[in-house]
Amino acid sequence: MSTGDTIRDRKRRSGEHLFRGRVRVPKAAELVAARIRRRIIRREIQEGEALLPESELMGEFGVSRPTLREAFRIPRGGDLFD
């Protein structure tokens, strides 16, 4: 470290400036909703096609019934689910 280094210079070199603020970890329901949304967009799930039974989806995604139901409420703003 040279004598002309500022605190800002040291932080830049250390990468510390990259970690300002909080990191938001997505909820399980948000992750499930995103996966279902991707399947719809990729046409892996066709319009009007029934989804698997709730119990099978819970097993597939490894989530509880309340989490799965919350996932179905998330995309309503995007009109993916009726």
N, CA, C and O atoms as CSV, one atom per row, in Angstrom:
chain,resi,resn,atom,element,x,y,z
A,1,MET,N,N,0.849,-1.170,0.000
A,1,MET,CA,C,0.000,0.000,0.000
A,1,MET,C,C,0.894,1.231,0.000
A,1,MET,O,O,1.789,1.350,0.837
A,2,SER,N,N,0.659,2.140,-0.927
A,2,SER,CA,C,1.465,3.358,-0.981
A,2,SER,C,C,0.921,4.371,0.012
A,2,SER,O,O,-0.212,4.254,0.479
A,3,THR,N,N,1.730,5.354,0.323
A,3,THR,CA,C,1.317,6.362,1.296
A,3,THR,C,C,0.239,7.269,0.751
A,3,THR,O,O,-0.434,7.947,1.527
A,4,GLY,N,N,0.047,7.307,-0.572
A,4,GLY,CA,C,-0.967,8.159,-1.176
A,4,GLY,C,C,-2.343,7.510,-1.252
A,4,GLY,O,O,-3.292,8.139,-1.720
A,5,ASP,N,N,-2.468,6.271,-0.803
A,5,ASP,CA,C,-3.753,5.567,-0.854
A,5,ASP,C,C,-4.773,6.233,0.058
A,5,ASP,O,O,-4.471,6.640,1.180
A,6,THR,N,N,-5.962,6.327,-0.454
A,6,THR,CA,C,-7.064,6.820,0.374
A,6,THR,C,C,-7.876,5.626,0.850
A,6,THR,O,O,-7.689,4.504,0.378
A,7,ILE,N,N,-8.762,5.874,1.772
A,7,ILE,CA,C,-9.654,4.801,2.244
A,7,ILE,C,C,-10.462,4.271,1.072
A,7,ILE,O,O,-10.670,3.063,0.955
A,8,ARG,N,N,-10.921,5.167,0.202
A,8,ARG,CA,C,-11.700,4.756,-0.974
A,8,ARG,C,C,-10.877,3.820,-1.868
A,8,ARG,O,O,-11.397,2.820,-2.363
A,9,ASP,N,N,-9.598,4.142,-2.074
A,9,ASP,CA,C,-8.726,3.286,-2.888
A,9,ASP,C,C,-8.611,1.892,-2.285
A,9,ASP,O,O,-8.688,0.891,-2.997
A,10,ARG,N,N,-8.428,1.833,-0.975
A,10,ARG,CA,C,-8.296,0.529,-0.305
A,10,ARG,C,C,-9.591,-0.266,-0.415
A,10,ARG,O,O,-9.553,-1.478,-0.628
A,11,LYS,N,N,-10.741,0.400,-0.271
A,11,LYS,CA,C,-12.032,-0.291,-0.375
A,11,LYS,C,C,-12.246,-0.819,-1.788
A,11,LYS,O,O,-12.751,-1.928,-1.965
A,12,ARG,N,N,-11.868,-0.039,-2.790
A,12,ARG,CA,C,-12.026,-0.485,-4.181
A,12,ARG,C,C,-11.197,-1.734,-4.456
A,12,ARG,O,O,-11.675,-2.678,-5.085
A,13,ARG,N,N,-9.968,-1.733,-3.988
A,13,ARG,CA,C,-9.105,-2.893,-4.209
A,13,ARG,C,C,-9.621,-4.123,-3.472
A,13,ARG,O,O,-9.481,-5.243,-3.962
A,14,SER,N,N,-10.211,-3.926,-2.312
A,14,SER,CA,C,-10.678,-5.071,-1.521
A,14,SER,C,C,-12.034,-5.581,-1.995
A,14,SER,O,O,-12.445,-6.683,-1.631
A,15,GLY,N,N,-12.730,-4.786,-2.806
A,15,GLY,CA,C,-14.064,-5.180,-3.255
A,15,GLY,C,C,-15.142,-4.820,-2.248
A,15,GLY,O,O,-16.312,-5.141,-2.458
A,16,GLU,N,N,-14.777,-4.170,-1.174
A,16,GLU,CA,C,-15.737,-3.838,-0.116
A,16,GLU,C,C,-16.895,-2.991,-0.635
A,16,GLU,O,O,-18.017,-3.118,-0.145
A,17,HIS,N,N,-16.644,-2.136,-1.610
A,17,HIS,CA,C,-17.696,-1.271,-2.148
A,17,HIS,C,C,-18.802,-2.071,-2.841
A,17,HIS,O,O,-19.905,-1.560,-3.034
A,18,LEU,N,N,-18.518,-3.307,-3.211
A,18,LEU,CA,C,-19.514,-4.141,-3.887
A,18,LEU,C,C,-20.568,-4.664,-2.928
A,18,LEU,O,O,-21.615,-5.141,-3.366
A,19,PHE,N,N,-20.316,-4.584,-1.642
A,19,PHE,CA,C,-21.198,-5.203,-0.662
A,19,PHE,C,C,-21.957,-4.191,0.182
A,19,PHE,O,O,-22.354,-4.497,1.306
A,20,ARG,N,N,-22.157,-3.022,-0.331
A,20,ARG,CA,C,-22.952,-2.032,0.392
A,20,ARG,C,C,-24.417,-2.396,0.310
A,20,ARG,O,O,-24.873,-2.928,-0.702
A,21,GLY,N,N,-25.141,-2.119,1.345
A,21,GLY,CA,C,-26.576,-2.369,1.336
A,21,GLY,C,C,-26.891,-3.815,1.668
A,21,GLY,O,O,-26.004,-4.650,1.841
A,22,ARG,N,N,-28.156,-4.072,1.750
A,22,ARG,CA,C,-28.620,-5.407,2.109
A,22,ARG,C,C,-28.817,-6.280,0.885
A,22,ARG,O,O,-29.142,-5.800,-0.201
A,23,VAL,N,N,-28.618,-7.545,1.083
A,23,VAL,CA,C,-28.879,-8.528,0.042
A,23,VAL,C,C,-30.244,-9.119,0.340
A,23,VAL,O,O,-30.487,-9.587,1.452
A,24,ARG,N,N,-31.135,-9.105,-0.637
A,24,ARG,CA,C,-32.476,-9.648,-0.442
A,24,ARG,C,C,-32.510,-11.070,-0.975
A,24,ARG,O,O,-32.246,-11.314,-2.153
A,25,VAL,N,N,-32.838,-11.998,-0.097
A,25,VAL,CA,C,-32.950,-13.403,-0.481
A,25,VAL,C,C,-34.409,-13.657,-0.842
A,25,VAL,O,O,-35.291,-13.391,-0.026
A,26,PRO,N,N,-34.688,-14.166,-2.045
A,26,PRO,CA,C,-36.080,-14.398,-2.440
A,26,PRO,C,C,-36.734,-15.472,-1.578
A,26,PRO,O,O,-36.088,-16.422,-1.135
A,27,LYS,N,N,-38.029,-15.293,-1.353
A,27,LYS,CA,C,-38.806,-16.282,-0.616
A,27,LYS,C,C,-39.005,-17.514,-1.494
A,27,LYS,O,O,-38.946,-17.436,-2.721
A,28,ALA,N,N,-39.242,-18.648,-0.845
A,28,ALA,CA,C,-39.461,-19.900,-1.583
A,28,ALA,C,C,-40.618,-19.749,-2.558
A,28,ALA,O,O,-40.545,-20.244,-3.683
A,29,ALA,N,N,-41.683,-19.073,-2.145
A,29,ALA,CA,C,-42.846,-18.895,-3.025
A,29,ALA,C,C,-42.469,-18.107,-4.275
A,29,ALA,O,O,-42.973,-18.393,-5.361
A,30,GLU,N,N,-41.594,-17.125,-4.135
A,30,GLU,CA,C,-41.159,-16.347,-5.297
A,30,GLU,C,C,-40.357,-17.216,-6.264
A,30,GLU,O,O,-40.482,-17.080,-7.481
A,31,LEU,N,N,-39.540,-18.100,-5.719
A,31,LEU,CA,C,-38.749,-18.992,-6.570
A,31,LEU,C,C,-39.644,-19.986,-7.303
A,31,LEU,O,O,-39.438,-20.256,-8.486
A,32,VAL,N,N,-40.642,-20.530,-6.599
A,32,VAL,CA,C,-41.581,-21.466,-7.228
A,32,VAL,C,C,-42.369,-20.752,-8.317
A,32,VAL,O,O,-42.528,-21.281,-9.417
A,33,ALA,N,N,-42.865,-19.549,-8.020
A,33,ALA,CA,C,-43.626,-18.783,-9.008
A,33,ALA,C,C,-42.777,-18.512,-10.247
A,33,ALA,O,O,-43.275,-18.593,-11.369
A,34,ALA,N,N,-41.512,-18.194,-10.054
A,34,ALA,CA,C,-40.617,-17.925,-11.189
A,34,ALA,C,C,-40.423,-19.178,-12.038
A,34,ALA,O,O,-40.378,-19.096,-13.265
A,35,ARG,N,N,-40.308,-20.329,-11.394
A,35,ARG,CA,C,-40.131,-21.579,-12.156
A,35,ARG,C,C,-41.384,-21.920,-12.955
A,35,ARG,O,O,-41.296,-22.353,-14.104
A,36,ILE,N,N,-42.544,-21.723,-12.346
A,36,ILE,CA,C,-43.802,-21.984,-13.063
A,36,ILE,C,C,-43.949,-20.996,-14.215
A,36,ILE,O,O,-44.346,-21.371,-15.319
A,37,ARG,N,N,-43.629,-19.741,-13.953
A,37,ARG,CA,C,-43.704,-18.702,-14.991
A,37,ARG,C,C,-42.809,-19.066,-16.180
A,37,ARG,O,O,-43.218,-18.928,-17.333
A,38,ARG,N,N,-41.578,-19.535,-15.894
A,38,ARG,CA,C,-40.662,-19.940,-16.973
A,38,ARG,C,C,-41.249,-21.080,-17.796
A,38,ARG,O,O,-41.127,-21.093,-19.021
A,39,ARG,N,N,-41.875,-22.021,-17.134
A,39,ARG,CA,C,-42.479,-23.152,-17.859
A,39,ARG,C,C,-43.595,-22.680,-18.780
A,39,ARG,O,O,-43.748,-23.189,-19.891
A,40,ILE,N,N,-44.368,-21.711,-18.320
A,40,ILE,CA,C,-45.450,-21.166,-19.151
A,40,ILE,C,C,-44.853,-20.433,-20.346
A,40,ILE,O,O,-45.295,-20.622,-21.480
A,41,ILE,N,N,-43.857,-19.603,-20.096
A,41,ILE,CA,C,-43.225,-18.830,-21.168
A,41,ILE,C,C,-42.577,-19.754,-22.197
A,41,ILE,O,O,-42.637,-19.486,-23.397
A,42,ARG,N,N,-41.962,-20.831,-21.735
A,42,ARG,CA,C,-41.322,-21.799,-22.643
A,42,ARG,C,C,-42.333,-22.756,-23.273
A,42,ARG,O,O,-41.971,-23.635,-24.055
A,43,ARG,N,N,-43.570,-22.575,-22.929
A,43,ARG,CA,C,-44.678,-23.401,-23.433
A,43,ARG,C,C,-44.562,-24.864,-23.008
A,43,ARG,O,O,-45.065,-25.760,-23.685
A,44,GLU,N,N,-43.897,-25.090,-21.887
A,44,GLU,CA,C,-43.871,-26.428,-21.301
A,44,GLU,C,C,-45.222,-26.718,-20.649
A,44,GLU,O,O,-45.619,-27.872,-20.495
A,45,ILE,N,N,-45.913,-25.650,-20.273
A,45,ILE,CA,C,-47.291,-25.727,-19.783
A,45,ILE,C,C,-48.116,-24.932,-20.784
A,45,ILE,O,O,-47.889,-23.736,-20.965
A,46,GLN,N,N,-49.056,-25.578,-21.426
A,46,GLN,CA,C,-49.865,-24.941,-22.464
A,46,GLN,C,C,-51.044,-24.186,-21.854
A,46,GLN,O,O,-51.511,-24.516,-20.764
A,47,GLU,N,N,-51.510,-23.180,-22.564
A,47,GLU,CA,C,-52.671,-22.411,-22.126
A,47,GLU,C,C,-53.856,-23.351,-21.935
A,47,GLU,O,O,-54.158,-24.171,-22.803
A,48,GLY,N,N,-54.511,-23.226,-20.812
A,48,GLY,CA,C,-55.681,-24.041,-20.508
A,48,GLY,C,C,-55.361,-25.415,-19.941
A,48,GLY,O,O,-56.259,-26.127,-19.492
A,49,GLU,N,N,-54.094,-25.790,-19.958
A,49,GLU,CA,C,-53.684,-27.096,-19.437
A,49,GLU,C,C,-53.732,-27.078,-17.908
A,49,GLU,O,O,-53.292,-26.119,-17.274
A,50,ALA,N,N,-54.261,-28.131,-17.339
A,50,ALA,CA,C,-54.310,-28.237,-15.879
A,50,ALA,C,C,-52.913,-28.532,-15.341
A,50,ALA,O,O,-52.150,-29.295,-15.933
A,51,LEU,N,N,-52.603,-27.919,-14.219
A,51,LEU,CA,C,-51.338,-28.215,-13.553
A,51,LEU,C,C,-51.455,-29.551,-12.835
A,51,LEU,O,O,-52.552,-30.080,-12.656
A,52,LEU,N,N,-50.334,-30.078,-12.436
A,52,LEU,CA,C,-50.328,-31.303,-11.640
A,52,LEU,C,C,-51.089,-31.062,-10.340
A,52,LEU,O,O,-51.246,-29.914,-9.925
A,53,PRO,N,N,-51.561,-32.117,-9.695
A,53,PRO,CA,C,-52.218,-31.944,-8.397
A,53,PRO,C,C,-51.284,-31.245,-7.404
A,53,PRO,O,O,-50.061,-31.368,-7.480
A,54,GLU,N,N,-51.890,-30.520,-6.486
A,54,GLU,CA,C,-51.141,-29.748,-5.499
A,54,GLU,C,C,-50.092,-30.609,-4.782
A,54,GLU,O,O,-48.956,-30.178,-4.587
A,55,SER,N,N,-50.480,-31.815,-4.396
A,55,SER,CA,C,-49.550,-32.683,-3.653
A,55,SER,C,C,-48.315,-33.030,-4.495
A,55,SER,O,O,-47.208,-33.119,-3.964
A,56,GLU,N,N,-48.501,-33.224,-5.790
A,56,GLU,CA,C,-47.356,-33.522,-6.667
A,56,GLU,C,C,-46.460,-32.302,-6.844
A,56,GLU,O,O,-45.235,-32.424,-6.858
A,57,LEU,N,N,-47.068,-31.127,-6.979
A,57,LEU,CA,C,-46.274,-29.901,-7.112
A,57,LEU,C,C,-45.488,-29.629,-5.834
A,57,LEU,O,O,-44.338,-29.192,-5.886
A,58,MET,N,N,-46.115,-29.891,-4.681
A,58,MET,CA,C,-45.417,-29.709,-3.407
A,58,MET,C,C,-44.170,-30.591,-3.367
A,58,MET,O,O,-43.104,-30.146,-2.943
A,59,GLY,N,N,-44.307,-31.834,-3.807
A,59,GLY,CA,C,-43.166,-32.745,-3.828
A,59,GLY,C,C,-42.113,-32.337,-4.839
A,59,GLY,O,O,-40.914,-32.404,-4.566
A,60,GLU,N,N,-42.567,-31.915,-6.004
A,60,GLU,CA,C,-41.629,-31.512,-7.065
A,60,GLU,C,C,-40.776,-30.326,-6.644
A,60,GLU,O,O,-39.569,-30.302,-6.882
A,61,PHE,N,N,-41.417,-29.333,-6.011
A,61,PHE,CA,C,-40.700,-28.120,-5.618
A,61,PHE,C,C,-40.143,-28.197,-4.200
A,61,PHE,O,O,-39.355,-27.343,-3.795
A,62,GLY,N,N,-40.550,-29.216,-3.444
A,62,GLY,CA,C,-40.058,-29.359,-2.074
A,62,GLY,C,C,-40.544,-28.267,-1.150
A,62,GLY,O,O,-39.795,-27.790,-0.297
A,63,VAL,N,N,-41.811,-27.861,-1.315
A,63,VAL,CA,C,-42.373,-26.791,-0.492
A,63,VAL,C,C,-43.666,-27.263,0.169
A,63,VAL,O,O,-44.231,-28.292,-0.200
A,64,SER,N,N,-44.115,-26.495,1.143
A,64,SER,CA,C,-45.356,-26.800,1.842
A,64,SER,C,C,-46.553,-26.278,1.047
A,64,SER,O,O,-46.394,-25.500,0.107
A,65,ARG,N,N,-47.743,-26.713,1.434
A,65,ARG,CA,C,-48.973,-26.263,0.769
A,65,ARG,C,C,-49.125,-24.731,0.843
A,65,ARG,O,O,-49.411,-24.107,-0.178
A,66,PRO,N,N,-48.941,-24.105,2.031
A,66,PRO,CA,C,-49.064,-22.639,2.080
A,66,PRO,C,C,-48.075,-21.921,1.153
A,66,PRO,O,O,-48.422,-20.912,0.540
A,67,THR,N,N,-46.855,-22.436,1.050
A,67,THR,CA,C,-45.854,-21.822,0.168
A,67,THR,C,C,-46.275,-21.952,-1.289
A,67,THR,O,O,-46.149,-21.000,-2.060
A,68,LEU,N,N,-46.773,-23.124,-1.668
A,68,LEU,CA,C,-47.227,-23.334,-3.042
A,68,LEU,C,C,-48.397,-22.409,-3.366
A,68,LEU,O,O,-48.439,-21.813,-4.443
A,69,ARG,N,N,-49.334,-22.289,-2.448
A,69,ARG,CA,C,-50.489,-21.413,-2.683
A,69,ARG,C,C,-50.069,-19.953,-2.774
A,69,ARG,O,O,-50.623,-19.187,-3.563
A,70,GLU,N,N,-49.090,-19.572,-1.965
A,70,GLU,CA,C,-48.561,-18.208,-2.062
A,70,GLU,C,C,-47.926,-17.987,-3.434
A,70,GLU,O,O,-48.055,-16.907,-4.011
A,71,ALA,N,N,-47.251,-18.990,-3.949
A,71,ALA,CA,C,-46.625,-18.887,-5.275
A,71,ALA,C,C,-47.678,-18.634,-6.347
A,71,ALA,O,O,-47.430,-17.884,-7.291
A,72,PHE,N,N,-48.839,-19.244,-6.213
A,72,PHE,CA,C,-49.901,-19.030,-7.200
A,72,PHE,C,C,-50.495,-17.629,-7.108
A,72,PHE,O,O,-51.033,-17.123,-8.093
A,73,ARG,N,N,-50.407,-17.004,-5.956
A,73,ARG,CA,C,-50.932,-15.638,-5.812
A,73,ARG,C,C,-49.971,-14.594,-6.373
A,73,ARG,O,O,-50.412,-13.521,-6.784
A,74,ILE,N,N,-48.691,-14.875,-6.399
A,74,ILE,CA,C,-47.678,-13.898,-6.820
A,74,ILE,C,C,-47.867,-13.428,-8.260
A,74,ILE,O,O,-47.882,-12.217,-8.482
A,75,PRO,N,N,-48.013,-14.305,-9.249
A,75,PRO,CA,C,-48.057,-13.843,-10.644
A,75,PRO,C,C,-49.383,-13.259,-11.089
A,75,PRO,O,O,-49.502,-12.863,-12.248
A,76,ARG,N,N,-50.371,-13.187,-10.237
A,76,ARG,CA,C,-51.682,-12.713,-10.684
A,76,ARG,C,C,-51.614,-11.356,-11.363
A,76,ARG,O,O,-52.395,-11.075,-12.272
A,77,GLY,N,N,-50.683,-10.511,-10.926
A,77,GLY,CA,C,-50.549,-9.214,-11.570
A,77,GLY,C,C,-50.167,-9.343,-13.031
A,77,GLY,O,O,-50.495,-8.469,-13.834
A,78,GLY,N,N,-49.483,-10.412,-13.387
A,78,GLY,CA,C,-49.071,-10.648,-14.762
A,78,GLY,C,C,-50.076,-11.462,-15.548
A,78,GLY,O,O,-49.837,-11.775,-16.714
A,79,ASP,N,N,-51.200,-11.813,-14.934
A,79,ASP,CA,C,-52.280,-12.558,-15.594
A,79,ASP,C,C,-51.833,-13.910,-16.134
A,79,ASP,O,O,-52.339,-14.359,-17.162
A,80,LEU,N,N,-50.897,-14.565,-15.461
A,80,LEU,CA,C,-50.502,-15.892,-15.914
A,80,LEU,C,C,-51.461,-16.960,-15.422
A,80,LEU,O,O,-51.654,-17.986,-16.076
A,81,PHE,N,N,-52.061,-16.713,-14.264
A,81,PHE,CA,C,-52.981,-17.687,-13.692
A,81,PHE,C,C,-54.357,-17.070,-13.577
A,81,PHE,O,O,-54.489,-15.879,-13.294
A,82,ASP,N,N,-55.379,-17.872,-13.793
A,82,ASP,CA,C,-56.761,-17.422,-13.580
A,82,ASP,C,C,-57.273,-17.989,-12.284
A,82,ASP,O,O,-58.418,-17.736,-11.909
